[in-house]
């Protein structure tokens, strides 16, 4: 990461860290980053995390809660006034009232959850205020994939983009843009209409790769798909050019204009995002939709592995001591969680977790990643199904029961979005290496993925409405913040 930041960047990061530490002397806070690629469930995770903390969820593996040391949890105004608030109440209403999944993360947002607790030891009770604010920072994983661009020139970015576009998973989607790009001469005079046409064609290719049926992960620049108030700006009106030579970058050329806009994108979009948000994180959870990637085949699994490698290489892992921690911030714990475990019977959860562990190990090797505690987990922040057994002749089949989303289909049957259905999802392979084998589409014979509506909340015999059900959300919370509530 050293080459991605200048001395000036590091100085500003140090000043920001010092200001954060000063404000936290009497009000301890922990910054938790939540990210993942599209459809991985970031919004659902945060909503379920907060809901279970506020309403006393079923969290037996969260030690401070299990031992009765948490007196209350509450939402407070967030510390960063320039960052939009995570719309917890709106997302919760979508889950509970409409039984629809909330909209995906489109921009950065933040929420402060404050936990009041009793420390585990008498000595700790004397020293600790028994209060921790968890500042949850929600941001799109696609933005994180932009950070490696800080270490690349425009020519390197262009070469990498064309190499990726010719990969088997991307080539059919990229044909239109490749033809457009190869029809221009980078050394010709800069032309705004050509720049707009190439940027639009490049963006169409990136957008096609994010469609459900493709589920591709490595598609920077991320802001091309989520432009916000930068839509139409020169900083987002560029595209890679093929077979660039030094002579193409003469003043006034198309290549020179594209290079200038690429550098503006890094300066005005990528660097501030890293400095103001990523460099200030203490903990991080990365959510991945491994099952959708497996459903699409080994090439898409390899694409997810590349994305995970790039994501891990962007973080600043490690530990700090009392002195260095005043000006340095490092991510001490990272959790990589495969979401939507409720789409499988629990007998396959260990296999899903083994596949994710293999993914993470391979990504860590490629990213030369070390210095932080890292764990993997198969989870569902909101459990949309329950398990049952059905008999098929003399055989008992373990099934999952839920309400498939309208339009979902299995074996020609199209679901109406209202009818509860029992589905045999199949089993993941015992050997996780099978998932990574080229030209091996064995998962098509192992598993059937169906997307379900959020569940109706259960009630106790006394009429008490329970909190959102989950799978291993408590284990995730324990890993991410449990040590800070000792």
RALINQUI-V318625 format. One line per field, one symbol per residue. ss: DSSP state (H for helix, E for strand, C for the rest). phi: phi as a letter, one per 20 degrees, with the letter a starting at -180 (. if undefined). A space follows every 10 residues. Layout:
# RALINQUI-V318625
ss = ???
phi = ???
This chain:
# RALINQUI-V318625
ss = CHHHCCHHHH HHHHHHHHHH HHHCCCCCEE EEEEEECCCC CHHHHHHHHH HHHHCCCCCC CCHHHHCCCE EEEEEECCCC CCCCECCHHH HHHHHHHHCC CCCCCCCCEE EEEEEEECCC CHHHHHHCCC EEEEEEEECC HHHHCCHHHH HCCHHHHHHH HHHHHCCCCC HHHHHHHHHH HHCCCCCCEC CHHHHHHHHH HHHHHHHHHC CCCCCCCCCC CHHHCCCHHH CCCHHHCCCC CCCCCHHHHC CCEHHHHHHH HHHHHHHHHH HHHHHHCHHH CCEEEEEECH HHHHHHCHHH HHHHHHHHHH HHHHCCECCC CCCHHHCCCC ECEEEEEECC HHHCCHHHHH HHHHHHHHHH HHHHHHHCCC CCEEEEEECE CCCCCEEEEE EECCEEEEEE EEEECCCCEE CCEECCCCCE EEECCECCCC CHHHHHCCCC CCHHHHECCC CECCCCCCEC CCCCECCCCC ECHHHHHHHH HHHHHC
phi = .gfeceffff ffffffffff fffefdcgcc edecbregme offfgfffgf ffffdmfecf eegffgemee eacbecgffe fedgffegff fffffeeelc fffffdbfbb bdddddbdff cfffffeefm bcedeeddbf fffffffgff ecffffgfff fffffefgfd fffegffgff ffeddgeffg cfffffffff fffgfffffe fgfdlfdebf ffffecflfe gnfgfddbbf celfcgffef gnefffffff ffffgffedf fffffecffd edcbddecef fffffeogff ffffffffff fffefdfpcc egefffcdcc eeccdddeem ffecfffdff ffffffffgf ffffffelea ocfcccbdbc fceeccdbcc ecmeeedfcd cadffgnfbb lnedeencef cecefncfff effgfeffld dfffeeccec edfgefffcf fenefefgfb cmffffffff cgfedf
